[in-house]
Amino acid sequence: MGAAYDIAIVGAGMAGASLAAAVAGRARVLLLEAEDRPGYHATGRSAAFWTESYGGPAIQPLTSASGPFLRDGGFLSPRGALTIGRRGQESEIAAFARRFAALGVRVELLGRAQLEARIPGLLDDWTCGALEPDCCDIDVAGLHQHYLAAARRSGAELWCSARLAGAFEEARRWRFVLADGREAEAGILVDAAGAWADRVADLSGVAPLGIGPLRRTIAQLRVAPAVPDSLPLVLDIAERFYFKPEAGRLWLSPHDETPSIACDAAAEEIDVAEAIARLEGVVDWQVERVEHRWAGLRSFAPDRLPVYGFDPRHPRFFWFAGQGGFGIQTAPAAAELGARLLLGQGSGPIDPAQFSPARFY
């Protein structure tokens, strides 16, 4: 038998790293990463924004609660988000604004002239919008490295190239074996494996919950005229695109959600072409070149809410997965909630009941 730990966390992306940092000072923690470096998959491919409406009303408390930590740590820079609608979608924009304003989010309704002032070259059909002035860009790499460093300082160990081959419950502990033959044991096994969450459960003899990966495409474009640095994050009320400036270029997504196996995702030409076609229906800019394209896997439970908590049938198996595309902007609050549940310290200010894996049993 190998080394013994209190908690072994499978996955060292943003979810696993943030949770390790939150518990490492109070438990012996092992962080297992299947790749040769942490954050290779979803964490390293994020469009990197924090906006309180993203993910919907059930996610907003986690996002809002994460804001102070992200701001105080210097991980946010102002951007603003503008959700826009076509002529005839005024009622949808108004309902969007009312829904989030009632939750305490700052939202301002804009008309056509105000949209034109913020989005140069906006085509005539786009007439209404809702501005969230508090939206910010996130330094994803900086935040991820912060959590990894904090976990190490508190005594957590990180094993890379440590792909789980199997885990077995024995005498109230987990014995797990890696693909390279290494073994270790832990009192609690945490599944923070993102797109591989159901696979990790299956390897551990735990029933999967139906957490499925969905591919999301982003393309980096050079456009004319050049993208102004002041451009907000622009989202479609119908969820058919979003785009934002990045270092003089445009990051564009068709807001796709293509079911996928858990894999090293890659952008497909048809999705990039669709994104550009949708952009051409919004602004009169000329796309001069596609400079880079990539895709990431966003993993959702069947009800599209994250899963945080001990499995009802395996009380030493802890789910910390299903965080969709909002796992980075909610990382501080989710890690605090997860740490409280792991260490038996109560739920804190956010009720964990809606995120419990028990809802699937």
One Martini backbone bead per residue (centre of mass of N, CA, C, O) as a GRO file, in nm:
protein
  361
    1MET     BB    1   0.098   0.035   0.019
    2GLY     BB    2   0.071   0.355   0.009
    3ALA     BB    3   0.001   0.646   0.080
    4ALA     BB    4  -0.168   0.854   0.327
    5TYR     BB    5  -0.494   1.017   0.335
    6ASP     BB    6  -0.775   1.204   0.380
    7ILE     BB    7  -0.767   1.345   0.083
    8ALA     BB    8  -0.871   1.277  -0.256
    9ILE     BB    9  -0.825   1.460  -0.562
   10VAL     BB   10  -0.983   1.443  -0.877
   11GLY     BB   11  -0.845   1.699  -1.013
   12ALA     BB   12  -0.648   2.013  -1.118
   13GLY     BB   13  -0.827   2.218  -1.173
   14MET     BB   14  -1.018   2.458  -1.053
   15ALA     BB   15  -1.178   2.278  -0.866
   16GLY     BB   16  -0.952   2.111  -0.725
   17ALA     BB   17  -0.763   2.348  -0.643
   18SER     BB   18  -0.966   2.511  -0.468
   19LEU     BB   19  -1.033   2.282  -0.269
   20ALA     BB   20  -0.748   2.224  -0.172
   21ALA     BB   21  -0.699   2.510  -0.055
   22ALA     BB   22  -0.945   2.493   0.155
   23VAL     BB   23  -0.834   2.202   0.310
   24ALA     BB   24  -0.519   2.158   0.358
   25GLY     BB   25  -0.489   2.286   0.656
   26ARG     BB   26  -0.709   2.036   0.769
   27ALA     BB   27  -0.567   1.822   0.571
   28ARG     BB   28  -0.463   1.547   0.397
   29VAL     BB   29  -0.362   1.616   0.058
   30LEU     BB   30  -0.445   1.479  -0.267
   31LEU     BB   31  -0.356   1.565  -0.605
   32LEU     BB   32  -0.501   1.446  -0.912
   33GLU     BB   33  -0.342   1.438  -1.242
   34ALA     BB   34  -0.361   1.309  -1.562
   35GLU     BB   35  -0.185   1.515  -1.657
   36ASP     BB   36   0.127   1.692  -1.689
   37ARG     BB   37  -0.080   1.935  -1.633
   38PRO     BB   38  -0.265   2.164  -1.499
   39GLY     BB   39  -0.538   2.294  -1.685
   40TYR     BB   40  -0.567   2.177  -1.987
   41HIS     BB   41  -0.860   2.201  -2.026
   42ALA     BB   42  -1.109   2.394  -1.931
   43THR     BB   43  -0.935   2.604  -1.779
   44GLY     BB   44  -0.742   2.668  -2.044
   45ARG     BB   45  -1.036   2.747  -2.231
   46SER     BB   46  -1.145   3.005  -2.131
   47ALA     BB   47  -1.316   3.319  -2.174
   48ALA     BB   48  -1.292   3.488  -1.911
   49PHE     BB   49  -1.566   3.558  -1.722
   50TRP     BB   50  -1.758   3.786  -1.500
   51THR     BB   51  -2.113   3.723  -1.464
   52GLU     BB   52  -2.414   3.713  -1.286
   53SER     BB   53  -2.605   3.581  -1.521
   54TYR     BB   54  -2.428   3.345  -1.564
   55GLY     BB   55  -2.627   3.040  -1.545
   56GLY     BB   56  -2.832   3.182  -1.375
   57PRO     BB   57  -3.010   3.215  -1.079
   58ALA     BB   58  -2.876   2.961  -0.930
   59ILE     BB   59  -2.571   3.079  -0.976
   60GLN     BB   60  -2.551   3.376  -0.876
   61PRO     BB   61  -2.466   3.342  -0.574
   62LEU     BB   62  -2.185   3.227  -0.642
   63THR     BB   63  -2.083   3.462  -0.810
   64SER     BB   64  -2.125   3.696  -0.610
   65ALA     BB   65  -1.956   3.564  -0.373
   66SER     BB   66  -1.682   3.570  -0.554
   67GLY     BB   67  -1.612   3.868  -0.612
   68PRO     BB   68  -1.437   3.973  -0.372
   69PHE     BB   69  -1.201   3.776  -0.407
   70LEU     BB   70  -1.131   3.851  -0.702
   71ARG     BB   71  -1.082   4.153  -0.652
   72ASP     BB   72  -0.879   4.145  -0.411
   73GLY     BB   73  -0.675   3.953  -0.586
   74GLY     BB   74  -0.660   4.070  -0.895
   75PHE     BB   75  -0.857   3.889  -1.116
   76LEU     BB   76  -0.994   4.159  -1.214
   77SER     BB   77  -1.133   4.331  -1.507
   78PRO     BB   78  -1.295   4.558  -1.664
   79ARG     BB   79  -1.592   4.533  -1.904
   80GLY     BB   80  -1.874   4.443  -1.944
   81ALA     BB   81  -2.220   4.357  -2.021
   82LEU     BB   82  -2.414   4.279  -2.332
   83THR     BB   83  -2.746   4.209  -2.385
   84ILE     BB   84  -2.899   4.131  -2.695
   85GLY     BB   85  -3.166   4.245  -2.924
   86ARG     BB   86  -3.411   4.231  -3.136
   87ARG     BB   87  -3.662   4.310  -3.301
   88GLY     BB   88  -3.912   4.183  -3.068
   89GLN     BB   89  -3.715   4.139  -2.786
   90GLU     BB   90  -3.788   4.337  -2.554
   91SER     BB   91  -3.930   4.148  -2.345
   92GLU     BB   92  -3.684   3.966  -2.293
   93ILE     BB   93  -3.494   4.183  -2.189
   94ALA     BB   94  -3.674   4.283  -1.958
   95ALA     BB   95  -3.692   4.010  -1.809
   96PHE     BB   96  -3.394   3.977  -1.759
   97ALA     BB   97  -3.356   4.235  -1.590
   98ARG     BB   98  -3.563   4.171  -1.367
   99ARG     BB   99  -3.453   3.902  -1.265
  100PHE     BB  100  -3.164   4.020  -1.172
  101ALA     BB  101  -3.245   4.269  -1.010
  102ALA     BB  102  -3.398   4.096  -0.788
  103LEU     BB  103  -3.093   3.975  -0.703
  104GLY     BB  104  -2.887   4.244  -0.715
  105VAL     BB  105  -2.826   4.315  -1.003
  106ARG     BB  106  -2.673   4.520  -1.222
  107VAL     BB  107  -2.918   4.673  -1.447
  108GLU     BB  108  -2.945   4.818  -1.786
  109LEU     BB  109  -3.144   4.962  -2.005
  110LEU     BB  110  -3.121   4.971  -2.369
  111GLY     BB  111  -3.105   5.138  -2.659
  112ARG     BB  112  -3.006   5.193  -2.971
  113ALA     BB  113  -2.812   5.435  -2.920
  114GLN     BB  114  -2.654   5.291  -2.686
  115LEU     BB  115  -2.551   5.056  -2.854
  116GLU     BB  116  -2.392   5.213  -3.072
  117ALA     BB  117  -2.185   5.338  -2.864
  118ARG     BB  118  -2.070   5.030  -2.788
  119ILE     BB  119  -2.130   4.909  -3.097
  120PRO     BB  120  -1.969   4.919  -3.365
  121GLY     BB  121  -2.158   4.835  -3.648
  122LEU     BB  122  -2.444   4.792  -3.579
  123LEU     BB  123  -2.714   4.653  -3.676
  124ASP     BB  124  -3.046   4.750  -3.711
  125ASP     BB  125  -3.199   4.500  -3.564
  126TRP     BB  126  -3.053   4.604  -3.306
  127THR     BB  127  -3.249   4.755  -3.021
  128CYS     BB  128  -3.170   4.590  -2.751
  129GLY     BB  129  -3.060   4.606  -2.394
  130ALA     BB  130  -2.839   4.469  -2.125
  131LEU     BB  131  -2.649   4.612  -1.869
  132GLU     BB  132  -2.342   4.492  -1.702
  133PRO     BB  133  -2.103   4.676  -1.537
  134ASP     BB  134  -1.959   4.438  -1.348
  135CYS     BB  135  -1.821   4.304  -1.555
  136CYS     BB  136  -1.539   4.072  -1.595
  137ASP     BB  137  -1.230   3.981  -1.630
  138ILE     BB  138  -1.030   3.682  -1.603
  139ASP     BB  139  -0.746   3.548  -1.438
  140VAL     BB  140  -0.712   3.226  -1.476
  141ALA     BB  141  -0.416   3.151  -1.439
  142GLY     BB  142  -0.375   3.309  -1.175
  143LEU     BB  143  -0.593   3.161  -1.009
  144HIS     BB  144  -0.489   2.874  -1.040
  145GLN     BB  145  -0.206   2.924  -0.922
  146HIS     BB  146  -0.299   3.021  -0.649
  147TYR     BB  147  -0.428   2.754  -0.559
  148LEU     BB  148  -0.184   2.569  -0.590
  149ALA     BB  149   0.001   2.727  -0.397
  150ALA     BB  150  -0.182   2.715  -0.147
  151ALA     BB  151  -0.190   2.408  -0.125
  152ARG     BB  152   0.116   2.366  -0.091
  153ARG     BB  153   0.158   2.544   0.164
  154SER     BB  154  -0.058   2.342   0.322
  155GLY     BB  155   0.053   2.034   0.212
  156ALA     BB  156  -0.017   1.958  -0.058
  157GLU     BB  157  -0.025   1.711  -0.308
  158LEU     BB  158   0.106   1.672  -0.648
  159TRP     BB  159  -0.004   1.452  -0.911
  160CYS     BB  160   0.110   1.383  -1.215
  161SER     BB  161   0.032   1.156  -1.434
  162ALA     BB  162  -0.254   1.054  -1.260
  163ARG     BB  163  -0.433   0.804  -1.363
  164LEU     BB  164  -0.717   0.651  -1.300
  165ALA     BB  165  -0.795   0.290  -1.259
  166GLY     BB  166  -0.886   0.259  -0.944
  167ALA     BB  167  -1.137   0.223  -0.676
  168PHE     BB  168  -1.153   0.108  -0.321
  169GLU     BB  169  -1.350   0.000  -0.066
  170GLU     BB  170  -1.177  -0.023   0.260
  171ALA     BB  171  -1.233   0.015   0.572
  172ARG     BB  172  -1.323   0.326   0.538
  173ARG     BB  173  -1.150   0.331   0.267
  174TRP     BB  174  -0.939   0.431   0.000
  175ARG     BB  175  -0.819   0.245  -0.274
  176PHE     BB  176  -0.577   0.346  -0.523
  177VAL     BB  177  -0.510   0.317  -0.878
  178LEU     BB  178  -0.282   0.374  -1.119
  179ALA     BB  179  -0.173   0.344  -1.443
  180ASP     BB  180   0.144   0.326  -1.327
  181GLY     BB  181   0.091   0.164  -1.027
  182ARG     BB  182   0.023   0.348  -0.826
  183GLU     BB  183  -0.044   0.391  -0.470
  184ALA     BB  184  -0.321   0.474  -0.243
  185GLU     BB  185  -0.484   0.643   0.040
  186ALA     BB  186  -0.823   0.739   0.159
  187GLY     BB  187  -1.101   0.855   0.324
  188ILE     BB  188  -1.154   1.057   0.077
  189LEU     BB  189  -1.323   1.091  -0.240
  190VAL     BB  190  -1.280   1.330  -0.500
  191ASP     BB  191  -1.487   1.450  -0.773
  192ALA     BB  192  -1.296   1.680  -1.004
  193ALA     BB  193  -1.311   1.574  -1.338
  194GLY     BB  194  -1.531   1.683  -1.502
  195ALA     BB  195  -1.572   1.518  -1.792
  196TRP     BB  196  -1.474   1.256  -1.595
  197ALA     BB  197  -1.672   1.207  -1.354
  198ASP     BB  198  -1.826   0.945  -1.432
  199ARG     BB  199  -1.572   0.774  -1.470
  200VAL     BB  200  -1.469   0.789  -1.180
  201ALA     BB  201  -1.712   0.662  -1.053
  202ASP     BB  202  -1.698   0.392  -1.202
  203LEU     BB  203  -1.404   0.323  -1.094
  204SER     BB  204  -1.545   0.334  -0.783
  205GLY     BB  205  -1.845   0.206  -0.777
  206VAL     BB  206  -2.017   0.452  -0.876
  207ALA     BB  207  -2.292   0.600  -0.973
  208PRO     BB  208  -2.368   0.774  -1.221
  209LEU     BB  209  -2.528   1.108  -1.304
  210GLY     BB  210  -2.503   1.238  -1.603
  211ILE     BB  211  -2.234   1.382  -1.671
  212GLY     BB  212  -2.201   1.595  -1.953
  213PRO     BB  213  -2.026   1.677  -2.229
  214LEU     BB  214  -1.980   2.006  -2.386
  215ARG     BB  215  -1.902   2.171  -2.667
  216ARG     BB  216  -1.689   2.468  -2.694
  217THR     BB  217  -1.636   2.742  -2.913
  218ILE     BB  218  -1.335   2.930  -3.013
  219ALA     BB  219  -1.239   3.236  -3.182
  220GLN     BB  220  -0.967   3.412  -3.323
  221LEU     BB  221  -0.990   3.745  -3.454
  222ARG     BB  222  -0.937   3.947  -3.738
  223VAL     BB  223  -1.061   4.277  -3.765
  224ALA     BB  224  -1.261   4.518  -3.963
  225PRO     BB  225  -1.229   4.701  -3.760
  226ALA     BB  226  -1.080   4.731  -3.487
  227VAL     BB  227  -1.103   4.634  -3.171
  228PRO     BB  228  -1.217   4.780  -2.907
  229ASP     BB  229  -1.132   4.788  -2.574
  230SER     BB  230  -1.434   4.893  -2.483
  231LEU     BB  231  -1.567   4.645  -2.544
  232PRO     BB  232  -1.798   4.447  -2.455
  233LEU     BB  233  -1.956   4.190  -2.361
  234VAL     BB  234  -2.140   4.002  -2.608
  235LEU     BB  235  -2.482   3.892  -2.593
  236ASP     BB  236  -2.735   3.670  -2.668
  237ILE     BB  237  -3.058   3.618  -2.575
  238ALA     BB  238  -3.059   3.338  -2.762
  239GLU     BB  239  -2.780   3.192  -2.748
  240ARG     BB  240  -2.575   3.230  -3.038
  241PHE     BB  241  -2.364   3.432  -2.894
  242TYR     BB  242  -2.023   3.555  -2.823
  243PHE     BB  243  -1.816   3.856  -2.750
  244LYS     BB  244  -1.465   3.975  -2.721
  245PRO     BB  245  -1.196   4.136  -2.631
  246GLU     BB  246  -0.833   4.049  -2.714
  247ALA     BB  247  -0.557   4.197  -2.774
  248GLY     BB  248  -0.696   4.322  -3.056
  249ARG     BB  249  -0.903   4.096  -3.058
  250LEU     BB  250  -1.150   3.840  -3.128
  251TRP     BB  251  -1.374   3.666  -2.926
  252LEU     BB  252  -1.564   3.380  -3.055
  253SER     BB  253  -1.895   3.237  -3.007
  254PRO     BB  254  -2.175   3.010  -3.084
  255HIS     BB  255  -2.284   2.869  -2.825
  256ASP     BB  256  -2.211   2.579  -2.813
  257GLU     BB  257  -2.364   2.227  -2.746
  258THR     BB  258  -2.183   1.949  -2.800
  259PRO     BB  259  -2.187   1.641  -2.768
  260SER     BB  260  -1.940   1.445  -2.577
  261ILE     BB  261  -1.670   1.305  -2.511
  262ALA     BB  262  -1.410   1.251  -2.316
  263CYS     BB  263  -1.160   1.490  -2.425
  264ASP     BB  264  -0.946   1.646  -2.655
  265ALA     BB  265  -1.065   1.915  -2.762
  266ALA     BB  266  -1.180   2.039  -3.088
  267ALA     BB  267  -1.223   2.244  -3.334
  268GLU     BB  268  -1.466   2.298  -3.582
  269GLU     BB  269  -1.521   2.438  -3.881
  270ILE     BB  270  -1.833   2.464  -3.868
  271ASP     BB  271  -1.836   2.631  -3.599
  272VAL     BB  272  -1.670   2.869  -3.697
  273ALA     BB  273  -1.851   2.943  -3.937
  274GLU     BB  274  -2.104   2.996  -3.766
  275ALA     BB  275  -1.992   3.222  -3.596
  276ILE     BB  276  -1.935   3.419  -3.831
  277ALA     BB  277  -2.224   3.430  -3.940
  278ARG     BB  278  -2.341   3.556  -3.681
  279LEU     BB  279  -2.167   3.809  -3.673
  280GLU     BB  280  -2.270   3.919  -3.957
  281GLY     BB  281  -2.564   3.965  -3.805
  282VAL     BB  282  -2.448   4.218  -3.616
  283VAL     BB  283  -2.199   4.326  -3.785
  284ASP     BB  284  -1.982   4.518  -4.027
  285TRP     BB  285  -1.744   4.346  -4.008
  286GLN     BB  286  -1.428   4.228  -4.111
  287VAL     BB  287  -1.296   3.913  -4.167
  288GLU     BB  288  -0.950   3.848  -4.206
  289ARG     BB  289  -0.889   3.631  -3.964
  290VAL     BB  290  -0.811   3.312  -3.839
  291GLU     BB  291  -0.581   3.260  -3.575
  292HIS     BB  292  -0.767   3.089  -3.371
  293ARG     BB  293  -0.870   2.764  -3.231
  294TRP     BB  294  -1.106   2.626  -2.988
  295ALA     BB  295  -1.192   2.376  -2.730
  296GLY     BB  296  -1.431   2.288  -2.475
  297LEU     BB  297  -1.553   2.122  -2.180
  298ARG     BB  298  -1.883   2.128  -2.059
  299SER     BB  299  -2.022   2.014  -1.752
  300PHE     BB  300  -2.342   1.847  -1.703
  301ALA     BB  301  -2.608   1.797  -1.546
  302PRO     BB  302  -2.933   1.737  -1.614
  303ASP     BB  303  -3.009   2.030  -1.451
  304ARG     BB  304  -2.747   2.231  -1.468
  305LEU     BB  305  -2.624   2.171  -1.192
  306PRO     BB  306  -2.425   2.139  -0.956
  307VAL     BB  307  -2.216   1.894  -0.769
  308TYR     BB  308  -2.237   1.888  -0.405
  309GLY     BB  309  -2.128   1.604  -0.231
  310PHE     BB  310  -2.227   1.326  -0.084
  311ASP     BB  311  -2.291   1.013  -0.152
  312PRO     BB  312  -2.557   0.828  -0.039
  313ARG     BB  313  -2.409   0.531  -0.106
  314HIS     BB  314  -2.112   0.688  -0.066
  315PRO     BB  315  -1.996   0.860   0.214
  316ARG     BB  316  -1.673   0.881   0.081
  317PHE     BB  317  -1.803   1.023  -0.174
  318PHE     BB  318  -1.723   1.328  -0.353
  319TRP     BB  319  -1.888   1.578  -0.519
  320PHE     BB  320  -1.717   1.815  -0.775
  321ALA     BB  321  -1.935   1.890  -1.024
  322GLY     BB  322  -2.105   2.025  -1.294
  323GLN     BB  323  -1.997   2.348  -1.378
  324GLY     BB  324  -1.972   2.405  -1.655
  325GLY     BB  325  -1.916   2.755  -1.751
  326PHE     BB  326  -1.898   2.855  -1.414
  327GLY     BB  327  -1.644   2.749  -1.241
  328ILE     BB  328  -1.464   3.007  -1.228
  329GLN     BB  329  -1.665   3.238  -1.123
  330THR     BB  330  -1.736   3.025  -0.861
  331ALA     BB  331  -1.486   2.912  -0.704
  332PRO     BB  332  -1.475   3.042  -0.420
  333ALA     BB  333  -1.763   2.956  -0.320
  334ALA     BB  334  -1.747   2.655  -0.389
  335ALA     BB  335  -1.502   2.588  -0.211
  336GLU     BB  336  -1.628   2.671   0.057
  337LEU     BB  337  -1.867   2.480   0.044
  338GLY     BB  338  -1.708   2.216   0.005
  339ALA     BB  339  -1.539   2.236   0.265
  340ARG     BB  340  -1.773   2.231   0.465
  341LEU     BB  341  -1.883   1.953   0.380
  342LEU     BB  342  -1.624   1.784   0.415
  343LEU     BB  343  -1.578   1.899   0.735
  344GLY     BB  344  -1.855   1.950   0.888
  345GLN     BB  345  -1.940   2.297   0.891
  346GLY     BB  346  -2.153   2.351   0.714
  347SER     BB  347  -2.287   2.576   0.465
  348GLY     BB  348  -2.348   2.861   0.515
  349PRO     BB  349  -2.481   3.112   0.303
  350ILE     BB  350  -2.520   2.857   0.110
  351ASP     BB  351  -2.744   2.642  -0.007
  352PRO     BB  352  -2.679   2.292  -0.085
  353ALA     BB  353  -2.935   2.127  -0.169
  354GLN     BB  354  -2.950   2.182  -0.488
  355PHE     BB  355  -2.643   2.032  -0.516
  356SER     BB  356  -2.711   1.758  -0.438
  357PRO     BB  357  -2.687   1.418  -0.520
  358ALA     BB  358  -2.966   1.330  -0.394
  359ARG     BB  359  -3.152   1.431  -0.637
  360PHE     BB  360  -3.085   1.144  -0.807
  361TYR     BB  361  -3.246   0.933  -0.582
   0.00000   0.00000   0.00000
